[in-house]
Amino acid sequence: MTESNPDPAAVIGRFLEAMNALDYDGIEAILAEDHVSEYPQSGEIIRGRSNFRAILENYPGGLPKGGVDRVVTRIIGSDDWAMTPTFTLVRLTGSGSLRTAIIRSRYPDGSTWWVINLMEIREGRIAKATVYFAPMFEAPAWRAQWVERRT
């Protein structure tokens, strides 16, 4: 990739770094001016990076400060534990300008959510995002005999 057209994975990485730092100027700079975010579950469309920024700045109770998840997380396949960013990229797939990011997020109330973010990168900025949010929930006991528990 070139400086004028950076790698989409690097763009998404910078976006998450800015989110974790609550760097609103940095977040806004990574979004295209005509950025559109769609939240299909609530039926909302956010038009423009300034509206996206305003939502972050006005989040009830504020977003987590310091960008570090205060809950310690076990590293899969290891006996090690780590403190992770509030917004942790778990997986990034896709090609060209289209990427799918799976993100684990800790909300200000302490709840953990999974975020699936389908992103379109244009000229080094996030032009469009379709975002699905899913809270963690307790697995039903009736499935226990057929599944493994993630720790």
C-alpha positions as CSV (number, residue, x, y, z in Angstrom):
1,M,0.0,0.0,0.0
2,T,1.1,3.6,-0.5
3,E,1.0,6.6,1.8
4,S,-1.9,8.0,-0.1
5,N,-3.7,4.7,0.0
6,P,-2.7,2.9,3.2
7,D,-3.4,-0.7,4.1
8,P,-7.0,-1.0,5.3
9,A,-5.9,-3.1,8.3
10,A,-3.6,-0.2,9.4
11,V,-6.5,2.3,9.1
12,I,-8.6,0.1,11.3
13,G,-5.8,-0.3,13.7
14,R,-5.4,3.4,14.0
15,F,-9.1,3.8,14.5
16,L,-9.1,1.4,17.4
17,E,-6.0,3.0,18.9
18,A,-7.8,6.4,18.8
19,M,-11.0,4.9,20.3
20,N,-9.0,3.4,23.2
21,A,-7.3,6.7,23.8
22,L,-10.6,8.6,23.5
23,D,-8.8,10.7,20.9
24,Y,-11.8,12.4,19.3
25,D,-9.7,14.4,16.9
26,G,-7.9,11.3,15.8
27,I,-11.2,9.3,15.4
28,E,-12.7,12.1,13.3
29,A,-9.6,12.3,11.2
30,I,-9.7,8.6,10.4
31,L,-13.3,8.8,9.2
32,A,-14.2,10.1,5.7
33,E,-15.9,13.5,5.8
34,D,-19.1,11.8,4.4
35,H,-18.7,8.8,6.7
36,V,-21.9,6.7,7.2
37,S,-22.4,4.3,10.1
38,E,-25.4,2.0,10.1
39,Y,-26.7,0.2,13.2
40,P,-29.2,-2.3,11.7
41,Q,-30.4,-3.6,15.1
42,S,-31.7,-0.1,16.1
43,G,-32.5,1.2,12.7
44,E,-30.1,4.1,13.0
45,I,-28.0,5.7,10.4
46,I,-25.2,8.2,11.4
47,R,-24.3,10.5,8.6
48,G,-21.1,12.5,8.8
49,R,-18.0,12.1,11.0
50,S,-19.1,15.1,13.1
51,N,-22.3,13.2,14.1
52,F,-20.2,10.1,14.9
53,R,-17.9,12.1,17.1
54,A,-20.9,13.8,18.9
55,I,-22.3,10.4,19.7
56,L,-19.0,9.3,21.3
57,E,-18.6,12.6,23.2
58,N,-22.2,12.5,24.6
59,Y,-22.3,8.8,25.5
60,P,-24.3,8.5,28.7
61,G,-21.9,8.3,31.6
62,G,-18.9,8.8,29.3
63,L,-16.8,6.2,27.6
64,P,-14.2,4.2,29.7
65,K,-11.2,6.4,30.5
66,G,-7.7,5.2,29.9
67,G,-8.6,2.7,27.2
68,V,-7.7,-0.4,29.3
69,D,-10.2,-3.0,30.2
70,R,-10.0,-3.4,34.0
71,V,-11.0,-7.0,33.7
72,V,-8.2,-9.4,33.3
73,T,-8.5,-11.7,30.3
74,R,-7.0,-15.2,29.8
75,I,-4.9,-15.6,26.7
76,I,-6.4,-18.5,24.6
77,G,-4.0,-21.5,24.5
78,S,-1.9,-20.1,27.4
79,D,-1.8,-20.0,31.1
80,D,-1.1,-16.2,30.8
81,W,-3.5,-13.5,31.6
82,A,-3.5,-9.9,30.3
83,M,-5.3,-6.6,30.6
84,T,-6.6,-5.7,27.2
85,P,-7.8,-2.5,25.6
86,T,-11.4,-1.5,26.1
87,F,-11.9,-2.0,22.3
88,T,-9.9,-5.2,21.5
89,L,-9.6,-6.4,17.9
90,V,-10.2,-10.2,18.0
91,R,-10.2,-10.9,14.2
92,L,-9.9,-8.9,11.0
93,T,-10.8,-10.4,7.6
94,G,-11.5,-9.2,4.1
95,S,-9.6,-8.0,1.1
96,G,-9.3,-4.8,-0.9
97,S,-11.2,-2.0,0.7
98,L,-13.8,-4.2,2.5
99,R,-13.0,-5.5,5.9
100,T,-14.8,-7.3,8.7
101,A,-13.6,-6.6,12.2
102,I,-14.7,-8.7,15.3
103,I,-14.1,-6.5,18.3
104,R,-14.6,-7.3,22.0
105,S,-15.7,-4.2,23.9
106,R,-16.2,-3.4,27.5
107,Y,-18.9,-0.9,28.1
108,P,-18.9,1.7,31.0
109,D,-21.3,-0.4,33.0
110,G,-18.8,-3.2,33.0
111,S,-20.7,-5.4,30.5
112,T,-18.8,-7.1,27.7
113,W,-20.1,-7.0,24.1
114,W,-19.1,-8.4,20.8
115,V,-19.1,-5.9,17.9
116,I,-19.1,-7.0,14.3
117,N,-18.1,-4.1,12.1
118,L,-18.3,-4.4,8.3
119,M,-16.1,-1.5,7.0
120,E,-15.4,0.1,3.7
121,I,-12.1,2.0,3.5
122,R,-11.7,4.7,0.9
123,E,-8.5,6.8,0.4
124,G,-7.2,5.8,3.7
125,R,-10.3,6.6,5.7
126,I,-13.3,4.7,7.0
127,A,-16.1,5.6,4.6
128,K,-18.8,3.3,5.7
129,A,-19.4,1.0,8.7
130,T,-22.3,-1.4,9.3
131,V,-22.1,-2.3,13.0
132,Y,-23.8,-5.1,14.9
133,F,-23.7,-5.3,18.7
134,A,-24.2,-8.4,20.8
135,P,-24.0,-8.6,24.6
136,M,-22.3,-11.6,26.3
137,F,-24.8,-14.0,27.9
138,E,-24.8,-17.1,30.0
139,A,-24.8,-20.3,28.0
140,P,-27.9,-22.4,28.5
141,A,-27.3,-25.5,30.6
142,W,-29.2,-27.8,28.1
143,R,-26.4,-27.5,25.5
144,A,-23.5,-28.2,28.0
145,Q,-23.0,-31.9,26.9
146,W,-22.3,-30.8,23.3
147,V,-20.1,-27.7,23.7
148,E,-16.8,-26.5,25.0
149,R,-16.7,-23.6,27.4
150,R,-14.4,-20.7,26.4
151,T,-12.6,-19.3,29.4
